[in-house]
């Protein structure tokens, strides 16, 4: 299952919103740690993506890979 969302981040000081964002983050990983089939699917869907950052997070007993990137001037996220 793939989920694509447009994301807008606002700068905020300490507080509930900052804490919620902190808890949502997985572990940042290098592109070499992303499985080949995930990279192939990502590159097929977003060939012009730039500044791609990857995270891995355990969701419901399985590992979910999240890509945060820029495409056409917009910051986006995709989950695999």
Biopython code that builds the backbone (N, CA, C, O; Angstrom):
import numpy as np
from Bio.PDB.StructureBuilder import StructureBuilder

atoms = [
    (1, "UNK", "N", (0.838, -1.174, 0.000)),
    (1, "UNK", "CA", (0.000, 0.000, 0.000)),
    (1, "UNK", "C", (0.881, 1.234, 0.000)),
    (1, "UNK", "O", (1.854, 1.296, 0.752)),
    (2, "UNK", "N", (0.568, 2.196, -0.811)),
    (2, "UNK", "CA", (1.339, 3.424, -0.901)),
    (2, "UNK", "C", (0.434, 4.594, -0.583)),
    (2, "UNK", "O", (-0.689, 4.688, -1.078)),
    (3, "UNK", "N", (0.940, 5.478, 0.247)),
    (3, "UNK", "CA", (0.190, 6.660, 0.626)),
    (3, "UNK", "C", (1.040, 7.870, 0.282)),
    (3, "UNK", "O", (2.201, 7.943, 0.684)),
    (4, "UNK", "N", (0.492, 8.800, -0.440)),
    (4, "UNK", "CA", (1.196, 10.014, -0.815)),
    (4, "UNK", "C", (0.451, 11.199, -0.239)),
    (4, "UNK", "O", (-0.758, 11.341, -0.423)),
    (5, "UNK", "N", (1.182, 12.043, 0.457)),
    (5, "UNK", "CA", (0.556, 13.224, 1.035)),
    (5, "UNK", "C", (1.428, 14.432, 0.799)),
    (5, "UNK", "O", (2.652, 14.331, 0.723)),
    (6, "UNK", "N", (0.796, 15.553, 0.688)),
    (6, "UNK", "CA", (1.505, 16.823, 0.623)),
    (6, "UNK", "C", (1.661, 17.305, 2.055)),
    (6, "UNK", "O", (0.714, 17.262, 2.840)),
    (7, "UNK", "N", (2.847, 17.760, 2.387)),
    (7, "UNK", "CA", (3.137, 18.107, 3.775)),
    (7, "UNK", "C", (3.611, 19.540, 3.870)),
    (7, "UNK", "O", (4.438, 19.990, 3.077)),
    (8, "UNK", "N", (3.080, 20.252, 4.846)),
    (8, "UNK", "CA", (3.540, 21.603, 5.146)),
    (8, "UNK", "C", (3.963, 21.621, 6.598)),
    (8, "UNK", "O", (3.195, 21.236, 7.479)),
    (9, "UNK", "N", (5.190, 22.070, 6.852)),
    (9, "UNK", "CA", (5.678, 22.150, 8.217)),
    (9, "UNK", "C", (5.755, 23.600, 8.649)),
    (9, "UNK", "O", (6.192, 24.465, 7.890)),
    (10, "UNK", "N", (5.336, 23.852, 9.846)),
    (10, "UNK", "CA", (5.457, 25.181, 10.430)),
    (10, "UNK", "C", (6.465, 25.090, 11.562)),
    (10, "UNK", "O", (6.518, 24.092, 12.281)),
    (11, "UNK", "N", (7.242, 26.109, 11.712)),
    (11, "UNK", "CA", (8.204, 26.141, 12.800)),
    (11, "UNK", "C", (7.468, 26.431, 14.097)),
    (11, "UNK", "O", (6.626, 27.325, 14.168)),
    (12, "UNK", "N", (7.801, 25.661, 15.114)),
    (12, "UNK", "CA", (7.167, 25.905, 16.400)),
    (12, "UNK", "C", (8.171, 25.641, 17.507)),
    (12, "UNK", "O", (9.110, 24.861, 17.347)),
    (13, "UNK", "N", (7.959, 26.295, 18.612)),
    (13, "UNK", "CA", (8.812, 26.092, 19.770)),
    (13, "UNK", "C", (8.378, 24.848, 20.504)),
    (13, "UNK", "O", (7.566, 24.079, 19.989)),
    (14, "UNK", "N", (8.908, 24.630, 21.713)),
    (14, "UNK", "CA", (8.506, 23.466, 22.489)),
    (14, "UNK", "C", (7.014, 23.503, 22.773)),
    (14, "UNK", "O", (6.420, 24.575, 22.884)),
    (15, "UNK", "N", (6.431, 22.359, 22.888)),
    (15, "UNK", "CA", (5.006, 22.283, 23.163)),
    (15, "UNK", "C", (4.428, 21.027, 22.578)),
    (15, "UNK", "O", (5.148, 20.177, 22.053)),
    (16, "UNK", "N", (3.131, 20.914, 22.670)),
    (16, "UNK", "CA", (2.457, 19.703, 22.232)),
    (16, "UNK", "C", (2.707, 19.383, 20.759)),
    (16, "UNK", "O", (3.024, 18.239, 20.431)),
    (17, "UNK", "N", (2.574, 20.360, 19.869)),
    (17, "UNK", "CA", (2.753, 20.087, 18.445)),
    (17, "UNK", "C", (4.159, 19.618, 18.121)),
    (17, "UNK", "O", (4.330, 18.688, 17.332)),
    (18, "UNK", "N", (5.160, 20.235, 18.707)),
    (18, "UNK", "CA", (6.533, 19.811, 18.483)),
    (18, "UNK", "C", (6.761, 18.402, 18.988)),
    (18, "UNK", "O", (7.478, 17.629, 18.351)),
    (19, "UNK", "N", (6.174, 18.053, 20.106)),
    (19, "UNK", "CA", (6.320, 16.727, 20.686)),
    (19, "UNK", "C", (5.635, 15.682, 19.815)),
    (19, "UNK", "O", (6.165, 14.586, 19.631)),
    (20, "UNK", "N", (4.460, 16.010, 19.275)),
    (20, "UNK", "CA", (3.759, 15.066, 18.410)),
    (20, "UNK", "C", (4.581, 14.766, 17.168)),
    (20, "UNK", "O", (4.695, 13.606, 16.770)),
    (21, "UNK", "N", (5.152, 15.782, 16.553)),
    (21, "UNK", "CA", (5.979, 15.562, 15.369)),
    (21, "UNK", "C", (7.181, 14.699, 15.707)),
    (21, "UNK", "O", (7.566, 13.836, 14.918)),
    (22, "UNK", "N", (7.780, 14.922, 16.874)),
    (22, "UNK", "CA", (8.945, 14.146, 17.281)),
    (22, "UNK", "C", (8.586, 12.671, 17.421)),
    (22, "UNK", "O", (9.376, 11.813, 17.026)),
    (23, "UNK", "N", (7.429, 12.355, 17.968)),
    (23, "UNK", "CA", (7.018, 10.983, 18.165)),
    (23, "UNK", "C", (6.661, 10.283, 16.853)),
    (23, "UNK", "O", (6.721, 9.055, 16.790)),
    (24, "UNK", "N", (6.296, 11.015, 15.819)),
    (24, "UNK", "CA", (5.923, 10.411, 14.543)),
    (24, "UNK", "C", (7.136, 9.932, 13.751)),
    (24, "UNK", "O", (6.993, 9.095, 12.860)),
    (25, "UNK", "N", (8.294, 10.433, 14.050)),
    (25, "UNK", "CA", (9.468, 10.124, 13.247)),
    (25, "UNK", "C", (9.959, 8.711, 13.498)),
    (25, "UNK", "O", (9.945, 8.224, 14.629)),
    (26, "UNK", "N", (10.400, 8.051, 12.414)),
    (26, "UNK", "CA", (11.036, 6.751, 12.528)),
    (26, "UNK", "C", (12.533, 6.952, 12.595)),
    (26, "UNK", "O", (13.018, 8.033, 12.929)),
    (27, "UNK", "N", (13.246, 5.911, 12.278)),
    (27, "UNK", "CA", (14.700, 5.980, 12.272)),
    (27, "UNK", "C", (15.181, 6.364, 10.887)),
    (27, "UNK", "O", (14.856, 5.696, 9.905)),
    (28, "UNK", "N", (15.951, 7.433, 10.801)),
    (28, "UNK", "CA", (16.517, 7.822, 9.514)),
    (28, "UNK", "C", (17.493, 6.750, 9.059)),
    (28, "UNK", "O", (18.289, 6.243, 9.849)),
    (29, "UNK", "N", (17.423, 6.413, 7.786)),
    (29, "UNK", "CA", (18.313, 5.398, 7.230)),
    (29, "UNK", "C", (18.908, 5.915, 5.935)),
    (29, "UNK", "O", (18.372, 6.836, 5.318)),
    (30, "UNK", "N", (20.012, 5.324, 5.527)),
    (30, "UNK", "CA", (20.634, 5.705, 4.259)),
    (30, "UNK", "C", (19.929, 4.967, 3.121)),
    (30, "UNK", "O", (19.263, 3.954, 3.337)),
    (31, "UNK", "N", (20.086, 5.482, 1.933)),
    (31, "UNK", "CA", (19.434, 4.882, 0.763)),
    (31, "UNK", "C", (19.918, 3.444, 0.566)),
    (31, "UNK", "O", (19.178, 2.623, 0.025)),
    (32, "UNK", "N", (21.124, 3.127, 0.986)),
    (32, "UNK", "CA", (21.639, 1.760, 0.834)),
    (32, "UNK", "C", (20.908, 0.772, 1.745)),
    (32, "UNK", "O", (21.014, -0.437, 1.536)),
    (33, "UNK", "N", (20.175, 1.251, 2.742)),
    (33, "UNK", "CA", (19.426, 0.384, 3.642)),
    (33, "UNK", "C", (17.976, 0.172, 3.193)),
    (33, "UNK", "O", (17.236, -0.592, 3.812)),
    (34, "UNK", "N", (17.583, 0.842, 2.128)),
    (34, "UNK", "CA", (16.221, 0.698, 1.598)),
    (34, "UNK", "C", (16.220, -0.488, 0.625)),
    (34, "UNK", "O", (17.066, -0.545, -0.267)),
    (35, "UNK", "N", (15.292, -1.429, 0.780)),
    (35, "UNK", "CA", (15.239, -2.582, -0.126)),
    (35, "UNK", "C", (15.109, -2.158, -1.591)),
    (35, "UNK", "O", (14.468, -1.155, -1.903)),
    (36, "UNK", "N", (15.715, -2.923, -2.466)),
    (36, "UNK", "CA", (15.713, -2.613, -3.890)),
    (36, "UNK", "C", (14.329, -2.469, -4.487)),
    (36, "UNK", "O", (14.098, -1.588, -5.315)),
    (37, "UNK", "N", (13.401, -3.331, -4.073)),
    (37, "UNK", "CA", (12.048, -3.254, -4.639)),
    (37, "UNK", "C", (11.348, -1.957, -4.240)),
    (37, "UNK", "O", (10.534, -1.434, -5.001)),
    (38, "UNK", "N", (11.661, -1.430, -3.042)),
    (38, "UNK", "CA", (11.080, -0.161, -2.602)),
    (38, "UNK", "C", (11.669, 0.976, -3.427)),
    (38, "UNK", "O", (10.938, 1.843, -3.905)),
    (39, "UNK", "N", (12.997, 0.974, -3.595)),
    (39, "UNK", "CA", (13.643, 2.012, -4.408)),
    (39, "UNK", "C", (13.146, 1.995, -5.845)),
    (39, "UNK", "O", (12.912, 3.048, -6.438)),
    (40, "UNK", "N", (12.987, 0.811, -6.399)),
    (40, "UNK", "CA", (12.510, 0.707, -7.784)),
    (40, "UNK", "C", (11.114, 1.305, -7.925)),
    (40, "UNK", "O", (10.836, 2.031, -8.879)),
    (41, "UNK", "N", (10.251, 1.000, -6.984)),
    (41, "UNK", "CA", (8.886, 1.538, -7.035)),
    (41, "UNK", "C", (8.906, 3.057, -6.845)),
    (41, "UNK", "O", (8.215, 3.783, -7.559)),
    (42, "UNK", "N", (9.697, 3.533, -5.883)),
    (42, "UNK", "CA", (9.786, 4.970, -5.642)),
    (42, "UNK", "C", (10.298, 5.693, -6.897)),
    (42, "UNK", "O", (9.712, 6.687, -7.326)),
    (43, "UNK", "N", (11.385, 5.194, -7.479)),
    (43, "UNK", "CA", (11.972, 5.838, -8.660)),
    (43, "UNK", "C", (11.046, 5.799, -9.871)),
    (43, "UNK", "O", (11.071, 6.713, -10.696)),
    (44, "UNK", "N", (10.230, 4.754, -9.988)),
    (44, "UNK", "CA", (9.262, 4.678, -11.086)),
    (44, "UNK", "C", (8.148, 5.703, -10.899)),
    (44, "UNK", "O", (7.664, 6.289, -11.868)),
    (45, "UNK", "N", (7.747, 5.912, -9.653)),
    (45, "UNK", "CA", (6.649, 6.837, -9.377)),
    (45, "UNK", "C", (7.086, 8.297, -9.337)),
    (45, "UNK", "O", (6.326, 9.187, -9.717)),
    (46, "UNK", "N", (8.320, 8.543, -8.876)),
    (46, "UNK", "CA", (8.804, 9.912, -8.670)),
    (46, "UNK", "C", (10.204, 10.093, -9.258)),
    (46, "UNK", "O", (11.145, 10.371, -8.515)),
    (47, "UNK", "N", (10.361, 9.942, -10.570)),
    (47, "UNK", "CA", (11.706, 10.006, -11.163)),
    (47, "UNK", "C", (12.382, 11.372, -11.006)),
    (47, "UNK", "O", (13.609, 11.454, -11.061)),
    (48, "UNK", "N", (11.620, 12.430, -10.814)),
    (48, "UNK", "CA", (12.209, 13.771, -10.700)),
    (48, "UNK", "C", (12.348, 14.222, -9.238)),
    (48, "UNK", "O", (12.618, 15.396, -8.985)),
    (49, "UNK", "N", (12.170, 13.327, -8.292)),
    (49, "UNK", "CA", (12.258, 13.684, -6.870)),
    (49, "UNK", "C", (13.682, 14.117, -6.516)),
    (49, "UNK", "O", (14.658, 13.575, -7.035)),
    (50, "UNK", "N", (13.779, 15.096, -5.627)),
    (50, "UNK", "CA", (15.081, 15.565, -5.161)),
    (50, "UNK", "C", (15.098, 15.580, -3.639)),
    (50, "UNK", "O", (14.054, 15.533, -2.988)),
    (51, "UNK", "N", (16.304, 15.648, -3.087)),
    (51, "UNK", "CA", (16.506, 15.724, -1.635)),
    (51, "UNK", "C", (15.708, 14.651, -0.901)),
    (51, "UNK", "O", (14.983, 14.952, 0.048)),
    (52, "UNK", "N", (15.838, 13.411, -1.336)),
    (52, "UNK", "CA", (15.086, 12.301, -0.753)),
    (52, "UNK", "C", (15.748, 11.867, 0.556)),
    (52, "UNK", "O", (16.953, 11.622, 0.605)),
    (53, "UNK", "N", (14.935, 11.776, 1.616)),
    (53, "UNK", "CA", (15.391, 11.285, 2.916)),
    (53, "UNK", "C", (14.506, 10.116, 3.294)),
    (53, "UNK", "O", (13.286, 10.170, 3.134)),
    (54, "UNK", "N", (15.122, 9.064, 3.795)),
    (54, "UNK", "CA", (14.394, 7.832, 4.122)),
    (54, "UNK", "C", (14.320, 7.593, 5.620)),
    (54, "UNK", "O", (15.226, 7.958, 6.370)),
    (55, "UNK", "N", (13.220, 6.972, 6.045)),
    (55, "UNK", "CA", (13.035, 6.519, 7.415)),
    (55, "UNK", "C", (12.469, 5.107, 7.371)),
    (55, "UNK", "O", (11.771, 4.735, 6.428)),
    (56, "UNK", "N", (12.775, 4.330, 8.396)),
    (56, "UNK", "CA", (12.179, 3.006, 8.560)),
    (56, "UNK", "C", (11.499, 2.988, 9.914)),
    (56, "UNK", "O", (12.060, 3.444, 10.910)),
    (57, "UNK", "N", (10.287, 2.459, 9.943)),
    (57, "UNK", "CA", (9.519, 2.432, 11.176)),
    (57, "UNK", "C", (8.704, 1.146, 11.221)),
    (57, "UNK", "O", (8.122, 0.733, 10.218)),
    (58, "UNK", "N", (8.668, 0.527, 12.377)),
    (58, "UNK", "CA", (7.866, -0.676, 12.526)),
    (58, "UNK", "C", (6.415, -0.273, 12.750)),
    (58, "UNK", "O", (6.103, 0.441, 13.702)),
    (59, "UNK", "N", (5.535, -0.732, 11.874)),
    (59, "UNK", "CA", (4.099, -0.446, 11.919)),
    (59, "UNK", "C", (3.349, -1.766, 11.893)),
    (59, "UNK", "O", (3.494, -2.537, 10.944)),
    (60, "UNK", "N", (2.563, -2.036, 12.898)),
    (60, "UNK", "CA", (1.724, -3.235, 12.934)),
    (60, "UNK", "C", (2.527, -4.507, 12.648)),
    (60, "UNK", "O", (2.077, -5.386, 11.913)),
    (61, "UNK", "N", (3.709, -4.587, 13.234)),
    (61, "UNK", "CA", (4.524, -5.787, 13.109)),
    (61, "UNK", "C", (5.358, -5.895, 11.848)),
    (61, "UNK", "O", (6.020, -6.912, 11.645)),
    (62, "UNK", "N", (5.350, -4.889, 11.000)),
    (62, "UNK", "CA", (6.186, -4.942, 9.788)),
    (62, "UNK", "C", (6.906, -3.612, 9.608)),
    (62, "UNK", "O", (6.502, -2.600, 10.181)),
    (63, "UNK", "N", (7.957, -3.615, 8.824)),
    (63, "UNK", "CA", (8.724, -2.391, 8.610)),
    (63, "UNK", "C", (8.106, -1.594, 7.475)),
    (63, "UNK", "O", (7.838, -2.125, 6.398)),
    (64, "UNK", "N", (7.887, -0.324, 7.731)),
    (64, "UNK", "CA", (7.354, 0.606, 6.740)),
    (64, "UNK", "C", (8.466, 1.582, 6.382)),
    (64, "UNK", "O", (9.132, 2.122, 7.266)),
    (65, "UNK", "N", (8.666, 1.809, 5.096)),
    (65, "UNK", "CA", (9.677, 2.747, 4.627)),
    (65, "UNK", "C", (8.985, 4.037, 4.207)),
    (65, "UNK", "O", (7.993, 4.021, 3.478)),
    (66, "UNK", "N", (9.526, 5.148, 4.678)),
    (66, "UNK", "CA", (8.947, 6.448, 4.374)),
    (66, "UNK", "C", (9.992, 7.297, 3.666)),
    (66, "UNK", "O", (11.133, 7.404, 4.116)),
    (67, "UNK", "N", (9.592, 7.891, 2.563)),
    (67, "UNK", "CA", (10.459, 8.799, 1.816)),
    (67, "UNK", "C", (9.897, 10.206, 1.955)),
    (67, "UNK", "O", (8.702, 10.427, 1.759)),
    (68, "UNK", "N", (10.755, 11.148, 2.293)),
    (68, "UNK", "CA", (10.383, 12.562, 2.332)),
    (68, "UNK", "C", (11.230, 13.223, 1.259)),
    (68, "UNK", "O", (12.447, 13.039, 1.231)),
    (69, "UNK", "N", (10.602, 13.990, 0.374)),
    (69, "UNK", "CA", (11.312, 14.496, -0.794)),
    (69, "UNK", "C", (10.627, 15.737, -1.355)),
    (69, "UNK", "O", (9.540, 16.122, -0.925)),
    (70, "UNK", "N", (11.294, 16.348, -2.324)),
    (70, "UNK", "CA", (10.728, 17.495, -3.026)),
    (70, "UNK", "C", (10.449, 17.101, -4.467)),
    (70, "UNK", "O", (11.242, 16.413, -5.110)),
    (71, "UNK", "N", (9.306, 17.553, -4.956)),
    (71, "UNK", "CA", (8.916, 17.317, -6.335)),
    (71, "UNK", "C", (8.157, 18.545, -6.818)),
    (71, "UNK", "O", (7.139, 18.923, -6.238)),
    (72, "UNK", "N", (8.652, 19.157, -7.869)),
    (72, "UNK", "CA", (8.029, 20.365, -8.420)),
    (72, "UNK", "C", (7.831, 21.452, -7.368)),
    (72, "UNK", "O", (6.803, 22.129, -7.346)),
    (73, "UNK", "N", (8.819, 21.609, -6.503)),
    (73, "UNK", "CA", (8.775, 22.664, -5.501)),
    (73, "UNK", "C", (7.930, 22.363, -4.276)),
    (73, "UNK", "O", (7.816, 23.210, -3.390)),
    (74, "UNK", "N", (7.331, 21.174, -4.201)),
    (74, "UNK", "CA", (6.506, 20.801, -3.051)),
    (74, "UNK", "C", (7.201, 19.726, -2.234)),
    (74, "UNK", "O", (7.848, 18.835, -2.784)),
    (75, "UNK", "N", (7.064, 19.815, -0.923)),
    (75, "UNK", "CA", (7.600, 18.787, -0.035)),
    (75, "UNK", "C", (6.537, 17.702, 0.112)),
    (75, "UNK", "O", (5.404, 17.977, 0.507)),
    (76, "UNK", "N", (6.916, 16.471, -0.208)),
    (76, "UNK", "CA", (5.984, 15.356, -0.189)),
    (76, "UNK", "C", (6.522, 14.198, 0.634)),
    (76, "UNK", "O", (7.712, 14.143, 0.945)),
    (77, "UNK", "N", (5.634, 13.270, 0.984)),
    (77, "UNK", "CA", (6.003, 12.037, 1.656)),
    (77, "UNK", "C", (5.317, 10.879, 0.950)),
    (77, "UNK", "O", (4.189, 11.006, 0.474)),
    (78, "UNK", "N", (6.012, 9.747, 0.888)),
    (78, "UNK", "CA", (5.424, 8.530, 0.368)),
    (78, "UNK", "C", (5.784, 7.405, 1.322)),
    (78, "UNK", "O", (6.881, 7.382, 1.881)),
    (79, "UNK", "N", (4.861, 6.477, 1.506)),
    (79, "UNK", "CA", (5.082, 5.330, 2.398)),
    (79, "UNK", "C", (5.014, 4.051, 1.585)),
    (79, "UNK", "O", (4.169, 3.894, 0.703)),
    (80, "UNK", "N", (5.911, 3.154, 1.900)),
    (80, "UNK", "CA", (5.960, 1.862, 1.207)),
    (80, "UNK", "C", (6.006, 0.746, 2.226)),
    (80, "UNK", "O", (6.051, -0.427, 1.856)),
]
sb = StructureBuilder()
sb.init_structure("model")
sb.init_model(0)
sb.init_chain("A")
sb.init_seg("    ")
for serial, (resi, resn, name, xyz) in enumerate(atoms, 1):
    if name == "N":
        sb.init_residue(resn, " ", resi, " ")
    sb.init_atom(name, np.array(xyz, "f"), 0.0, 1.0, " ", f" {name:<3s}", serial, name[0])
structure = sb.get_structure()
